Amino acid sequence: MVWKEIIILLFGLLSTTAMAAQDIADTKIKKYRKIGNLKIDTSFQAAYLQDFMVPFSEFKDLQNCRIKIKNKKLKTTMAARPNFFSVLLGKKNRRYVIVVNDDLKFNGVKLQDVPSEARIGLFAHELMHIRDYESRKITGIVERGYQYLSHNGKIKVEHYTDSLTIAAGFGQNLYHWASYVLHDSDACEDYKAFKAEVYMKPVTILNQMEQTF
């Protein structure tokens, strides 16, 4: 293993220790429902499960993955990540977490305000993050986390994930999501500017859809 890979691995171990501790605490105090390999916060199940299952039912390769969906304060609407310590145990033991922002003071896009068609696009995007992680070895997963430390790295990862979403057949939903965020949501202007810079713009999504299909 080269020095770069060792550094990346050590960074991942340190940066995910706090996340793992928080996951354990959340499991103790929150109620979840099991649906196959999904472990879902009951409030998410009541409000969003029907939309979530639209893309999830299409992604057969992800249905054997152990995925927990939970609520937590975030700086964005949703986020998907691997449980790093489960990654250390080998690919068959990997677990993933999809986090939904439940901060009522969040000045970005709140999930409850998003139209169903756009929400499906967001769910598909987050599931494509998991598909990307599933395709990688441990050093590749840690390197993804390392990329998020830089602005240009974040753009590269999110554009790649948007491309995966389009290739998976959810480009139209992704277009509705991007259009809603930039043109119809009540998010603050700084948040919209960040989304426009880091993620594909609606016109870019349409152009890639034409090239793909």
KAJOKA-V203972 format. One line per field, one symbol per residue. psi: psi as a letter, one per 30 degrees, with the letter a starting at -180 (. if undefined). A space follows every 10 residues. Layout:
# KAJOKA-V203972
psi->???
This chain:
# KAJOKA-V203972
psi->kleeeeeeee eeeeffeeee eeeeeeeefl klkkjbgkjk kfeeeeefee eefeeeffie ffffkjkkkl klklglelkk lljefeefgl efgkllkjkk kgjfgkgbjk effkleeeee eeeeeeefee eeefflleee eeeeeeeffl eeeeeeeeee eeeeeeffgg eeeeeeeeee effflgllee eeeeeeeelk leeeeeeeee ee.
